[in-house]
């Protein structure tokens, strides 16, 4: 019997445990999951807590409930990964040996990486990428009486790269409903040359920001934060003042990855981007935010990665050549406020395009265009997450590999006043 060890019991680790339980018989492999936290968090919900759209209890459930019954759950901090010896050391001194290792240790915010960021931490500087941060920000928004609200992305890559955009759009709607939008200046500050990483989506989303009177500051690399003066300072000398700063700090992989000598400069594990195997160790696979593959760090990506990873884990156990089938597929809903959302679908090679999803013409969801259906899809995703996605249940019509069905190639992109509505498309 082979020993399969999974480090991390979040979205990616839980999905993999369920895939293994469904597709590898118990007589062939044991499953052990290690995680320091007994709670499983629905991280997309962190975005909604500050605006009162979700309660803090809604996003938090016991981790064991979602792991397969045959999996052993070990609640512990991981002290070291000794990949050359096929073993992992835990904080309590115990050692777990394995035949195959799945690293799903995720990523974390590192506010200490930016000088001055922690000086105003959860006073005038807030995050929503953690449970505690989103709850604290909810209080800050409720007591905010107006001024300069700055939404800031420190550097890429980050977990769920559309979430900061969503926060800016939802803030616009939140303060409008409170009849105080005229008293709030919203500025979106990014290190990218545009609102998003891909040009077509960037022009479309930038146009929507313009329509909603959200200022966009690009190519901004933060040197430091002056919490006393409430200023965000760029290396090139530009200064963005704020009364309330909502920041996405530098995202880094788990410290144990660095301590074990397995990571890059941001503690992400070098990973073969199409097979999801470690570039160094043949019996180590990586999934989700822990990888350094050039794909979005979002839960949907981990879902698609798992389809390739489970097949390659089985093939590796049989001594077969690995599949090179993960194409970087990502799809994300972008909440734009007032009961609407945008949907984007893309991969390593294809940027987000307009069109319909998942079926041509009838959709029912639209790509790169605001719609109520997309918003309903975003809300429905919570139920899908708890009942389908992390349980490794297939989703009909949405394959792991991205499809061009229903997508259109823009003939021109004007990016004008209405942004998304200004796209002129021709069907491919």
N, C-alpha and C positions, 0 to 999 in steps of 0.2 A: 504493500500500500504506500502511495506517495503522500508526502506531507505538503499541503499547500498553505502558506502563511500569507495573510493579507494585513498590511500595516495601514490602518485607517478605516474607521467604520462610518464615514460620512457617505455622501451620495455615491461616489465612485466605488468605494470599498464595499458598501452594502449591495450595490448592483452586481459586482463581481462575485460576491459570496452566493447570491441567489442564482446567477448564471451557472456557477460551478455545481451547486446543489442540483440544478435541473438537468445538467448535461454530462456530469461525470458521476458514475455510480459510487455509492458510499464504500463499496468493497475495493474501489480503485484509488480513492483519495480521501484524506481527512481535510477538514477546513478549520483553520483557526484565524480569528479576527482580533487584532490588538488595537485598542484605542483608549486614550486616557479619560475621555468624557463619556458618561453614561447617557447623555442626551443627544438626540438627533435633531438638527435644526433644519427647517425649511428656509434656506437662505434667501430665495427670492422674496420672501415675506419681509425681510429686513427693510427693504425699500418702502414698504407700505406702512410700517409701524409709526414712523415720524408724522405721517399725515392722518393718523387715526383710522386708516383703512383696514388694518389688521390689529388684533390684540397681541400682546407679547406671549400670551398662553397659546395662541393659535399656531405658532411656528415651532413649538418645542414638544417633542415626544420621546418616550423611552427608546433607546437605540435597539435593545434586544428584541423589541416587538417586530422589527423589520428584517432581522437576520434569519436565515433558515434554521430549523430546529436542530439539524445535525452539526451546525457550526458551533465551535467553542468560542465564547467571547471572553477575552482577557482584558480587564480594565487596568491599564498600566501605561505609564510613560515609557517610550522606547529610548534606551540609553545609547545604543550603538547598533549599527548594521555591519556585520562582518561577512560581507558577501563572498569573499574568497574562501571562507570556511563554512558557508551555507548555514549561518546562524545569526540570531538576533539576541542582543542582551537587553533585558528590561531594567527599569530603574530600581527594582527591589532585589536585583542581583541574579534573578533567574535567567536561564538561557533557553531559547526556543530554536530548535533545529528545523530545517526545511529542505525539501527537494525543489520546490518552486516558490518564488517570492513575488507577490504582487504589491507594489508600492502605490498607495493611494493616500498619501499623507497630506495632500492638499497644499494650500498656501495661506499665508497670514499677512496682516498689515504690519508694517514696520515704521511707525511714526518717528522713532528715534533716528532713522536714517537721514532725516531732514533737519538741519539745525533750527532750533526754535520752535519746532512743531509741538513738542510736548509741553512747552511753557504755558500755552493756552489751552491745553488738552481738556476737552469737555467743559470749558468755560466760555471761550469764544471760538474755539476750534473743535469741530466734531467730525465723527465718521458715522457711516451707517453700514459698514461692511462687517460689523460684529453685532451680536445680540445686545451686548451692553451699550454699545455705541448708538444703535438705533433707538433704544429705549431712552437714553439720555437726550438724544436729538429731538425726540417727540416733545419732551418738556421744554427744550430751548425754542422750538418753533411756536409752541402755544404761548410763550411769554414774549415772543418777538413783536415789537411794536413798529417796526419799519426801519429802513436804512439799506445798507449795501449787503446783499446776500451773494456770496461768491461760492460757486461750485467748482472745485479744483481737482484735476487729475495730476498727480505728481510725476509719474513716469509709467511707461508701458514695459511689460505686459501687466494687466490687472485682471482680477477675477471679474467675469461678466462685464466686458467693456462697454455695454450699452447702459448699464445701471446709472452711471453719473448723468447721462443724457436724460434718462427717465426722471431722475430726481429734479433736474432743472425744469422739465415740462410739468411735473406734478406740483412743484412749488408755485409755478405760474397759476395753475388752476386753484391751488389751496388758498393763496392770498386773494385771488379774484373772488372766490366764494366767501371769503371773510370781509370782502368789500374794502380791502386795503392794498390792492395790487399797485395803485398809483404811488403808494408810499414805500414800495420795495423795488430797488434796482437789482435785477438778477444778472449776474455775469458768469459765463462759463469759461474757465481757463484750462487749456489743454496743451500738452507738449507736442501734439500733432499739428500738421499744417492745415487741418480742417477739423470739422466736427466729428469725423469718424475716420477709421483707418483706410477705407476704400473710397475712391474718388466719386463714383456715382452716388453712393449713399451719403457721402460727406456733403455734396452739393445739395442733395434733397433735404437732409436734416438741418444743414446750415440755413437753408431757405425757410424752413419751418421755425427755426429759432428767431430769425429776423421778423417773421410774421407775428410771433408772440412777444416781441420786444425783449428778447434775451440777448445781451451783448456777448459776442464771441471773441475771446483773446487766444490766439494760436501761437505755436512755436515758443511756448513759455516754459522754460526750464528753471524751476525754483531753486535759487541758491539758499534761501533761508526764509523763515517766517519771523517777523518782528511782532511778537504777541502784545507787547506794551503799546506799540503804535498802531497795531492791527493792520499790518501791511504784509503782503505777499511780494517778495523781492526776487526778480529774475536775474540770472547771471549777466544778461546784457544791460542791466540797469533799470529796466522797466519796473514800475511798482503798481500793484493793484491793491487799493485799500478795501477793507471789509469791516462790517460790524459783526457779521456772523459768517464764519468760514466752514463750509462743508467740504472736507477733503477726502480724497482717496489716496492714502499714503502709498509709498513704495510697497509693492507686494513681493513677498519672498517665500521660498519653499521652507519646509520644516527645518529647524536647527539641526536635527539629527542627521539630515542629509549632508550638511556641511561637516558636522563632527565626524561623520563616517567617511569623508573624502569621496563622496559620490556625486556631488553637485557642481553646477556652474557658478558663476559669480553671484547669482541670485538664489542659489540653493535649489534650483530645479535640476532634475535628473536628465542627463543627456540620453535621448530616446530616439530609436529609429522611427521616423515619422509615419511610415506606412504599415509597419508591423507591430509597433508599440513595445518592442523588446529593448532592453538596455543595450546601449552601444558597447558596453564593457563586459557584461555577464550574461551568458546564454540562458540561464534559468531565472532571470529576473525580468519582470514586465512592469510597466508603469502606466498608470491611467489617471485621467483627470488633471487637476491643477498642478500635480507634482511633476508633470512632464515638461520638457522644454520644446515640444513640437510647436511649430508656428501656426497654431490654431487658437481659436477663442477659448478662454478659460471660463466656460459656462457649463451648467449641468447637462444641457442637451448634447454638448460635445462628448462628455463622459458617457452618456447613453449610447451614442454612435460608436465611440471607441470600444465600448464593451463588446459589441457585436464582432469586431475583429479580434479583440484580445482573447475572448473565450475560445474561438476557433484556433488561434495560434497556440494557446496553452495546451489544448488537446493534441494538436499536431506535434508540439514539442515533446509531449509525453510519449508519443508514438514514434519519435525520431524522424518526423517528416519535415519537409521544407515549409517555412512559414509563408503565410499569405501576405501580400503587400497591398491590402485592400482599404485601409483607412485613408480617406481622401481629405481629411480636415473638415468634414461636414459640420456645419453649425446652423442652427436657426434660432432666432430670438425675437420675442415680442418686445417692442419698445412702447411703453405707456406714454401717451402724449397729453393726457389730461382730458377732462370733460367727457369721460366715457368712451374714448377712442384710443387706438393703438396702431402702431406700424408693425409689420412682420418682415424680417429679412431672412434670407436663406442663401448660404454661400459655402465655399470650401477653400482649399489651398489655392486653387487656380482660378476660380470663378468668383468675382465680387458680387455683392447683392444686386439683383436686377428687379425691375418692376414686373408685374404679371399677376397670376393667380396661383393659389396653393390650397391643397395639394393637387387639385384637378384643374386642367385647363378650362378657361372661360367661367365655369360654374364655381370654382374655388372650393369652399365658400369664403376663404380668406384672401385678402389682397396683399401683394408684395410691394413694399416701398410706398404705401399709401395709407393714410389714416382711415380707419373704419371701426364701426361698432363691433362687427364680428371679430376683429382682431382683439379688441378689448375683452370680449367675452371669452375668447380663446385663452387669453392671459389669466383670467380669473379661473377658468376651468382647469388650468395647468396644475393648480394646487391639488385638486382631487386626483388628477392623473399622476402626480408625483408620488403621493402616499400610497395609492392603490395599484398603480401600473408600472411606473418607471423604475422605482428602486426595487420593485419585486421582480424585475427582469421579464416582464410580460411584453411580448411584441405589440407594436402599434401598427395597425393596418394602414397601408398606403403611404407610410412614412418610412422609407428605407434608410439604412445606415449610410449608403452612398448617395450623394446629392444627385437629384434628377433635374434636367433642364425643362421638363414638362411644365407648360404654363408660363414659362419665363419669356420676357421680351428684351430685345436689345435696343437701348435708346438710340434714336437717330440723332438727336441733339439734346443737350442739357443746358437750359438757360439759367437755372438756379435763381430765378427772379423772385419777385415779392412773395409768391405763394410756394416756392420751393418745390415740394413734391408734385403739386398740380401742374407745374411747368415742364415736367418731363414729357417729351414727345417720343412715342415708342413705335417700333415696328416689330411684328411677330417674327421670331427667328424661324 
